C-alpha cells in the first residue's frame, strides 16, 4: 500500500472465488475501479485495501465492493459487464438499487435463460411500462430500449394481457419513401427493423417468430401503415421516433385503443429529418410531459450496455 494516500479502507473476503469475481483474474478488474474513482486497490490474501486522497471515493468503492459481495452471496455470477454496471451506478448515485436489478426478470429467452435489466435506467423503464399505458424511452443507442420493449411486449402476449404485438418505425428517414427500394413491402422494411427481428429471434427463435408473424399475431410495418387504424388489445412499439414529424407522432399516438400499451423509443441526438423540420419526439416531450398517464424515461451514457468505450464516445460527442 502506498503510505502517501490520506485514506484507506480494508475489506476481508474469505472466499477465493469471490475475490477473483470482484478483482478479476490476476486483479485485471482493479484498473476499472482505480481509473473510474481515482483510488488504488491492493490485494494480499483475503484482504482488499482501498486507498486514496478523497475519502468519499474510497468509501464509495468500499460500498461498491460490498454490494458485489451481496450479489455473490445471492449466487449471482459476475461478469465484466456487471462490474461496469456497478461502477456506473456508483458514479451516478444509484448504487443502492444494484441488487434490485438482478431481482427483476423481464422475460425469458428461447433457451429458457432469464432476461434481466442491466442498469438503473432499464429498471426505471420496465417499472414505467408496468404502470403506464404510454411510455417514452429517450436516450442514446446501446441502452437496450428496443430489446427491452420487445421483451415486455412478448411477455404481455404470453400472459394474455394483449392479443397482438405491433412494431413500427419511420423508414428511410422521415419520408418513408419505400417505393424507391427493391422488393415487396416486407423486403423494403426489413433492413430498418433488424434490431426488432433480432430481439424477437432471441426470445422466440426464428421458426416460432415466423409462425406468429404469418398468423398476424406479430405485425411489423412502416409507420405510414398505422394511419386510420385503431389499435385495441395490442402492445405497440414505435422505434426511431426521433425521425417522425409532429404530424406523424400525433397520428401514431391517437391510434391507441382499449386494452393497449404504447412504447415510443428514440434518440434525440440522431435526428435524420430534413433541415427545418421539427422532430415529433422532441415536440411530444414538450407537449405531453405533464400528462400523468404518460411517462418519459430518459437514458444517458451511464445506461449504455455495449462496450464501455461506447459510453465515453457518447459523452464526448454530447460535450
Phi, psi and omega in degrees: 000139179280117185289350182283347178287146184278331185227149175208150177226149182239137175236132177258122177235108188279340182274114183297328178293324179291322177301316179294320180298322184276316184264345181085163176298129183055035175060031182296332181281346182303323180300325181298316179292316185295317184286333182270339184236357178066035180240178177234133179246130175236141181232123176224113181064236181270001189256128171253123177250124180252122183232151178181173180269343180253109184301321182297324179288321177299314180292326179295317179293324176299313179298320179300312181295322178294326176293322176295322175299319178301318178296318180296324177296333178273011178064033175262119180284142184255132172248174181300324179298323178295321178297316180294322177298316179297319179297314180297319180292324177296316179296331184264008179071028184240017187299330182297340181265004185301313182297323181302326182301319185278353176267347185265099176267117184276324181185193180227144178283173182300331180273006177091352181289146183287140173255116182245160172292157186244354179197177184294323179300316178294323178299315178298321180298311181297316180295323179296317180295326179294329187258343186234151179277335179231121181230132173258127173252111186241125179166178187291163175298151176091005180266359174086016184299308184296313182299312181296321179300316179294319178300315180293324178295315179297318180298318178297322179293316180298325182272002176077014179281337173224163182257345181202163178240131179239124182241128185214161175196155174291129183258147180052073184057219183265340186285344180052049182278064186291336183297338181278350181268148180286159173092179178281183185303314182300316181293329178290321188273328187312313183301331183275348182245020182304317179300326179292314178300318181299318180294315179298320180295323178297322186275316187259333194086151189298318185294312180295320179300315181296323179296316180295325178289322179296327180275357179079007178287326171246123181240130178238121186208155176292158184303325182302334183277001177274342186299136176082000183259156169244123188257093178268151174048043184229153171254111189249129181238125173253118181256159181054043187292344178296342181261019171268150170278172178299317181296319179295318180296315178299315179303314183295310185298327182278005174278346187301124180250186181292143177071018184245160173233150176232136169239131180240114182248143177190165179235111186292348180269358182234053181275127182252014181292155176301152181303132179093351178265122183281139180291134176296334179290314179296319179297318181295320179297322179291320187273331191251355188301331184270000177282121188296329184275001176245137182237135174253126176245124183254128176259154174224189185297338178293339184266359181294131183249020173264195180308139183308329182292338179299318178300319179294322179295314180300318181296319181296317181290325180291333179278000000 
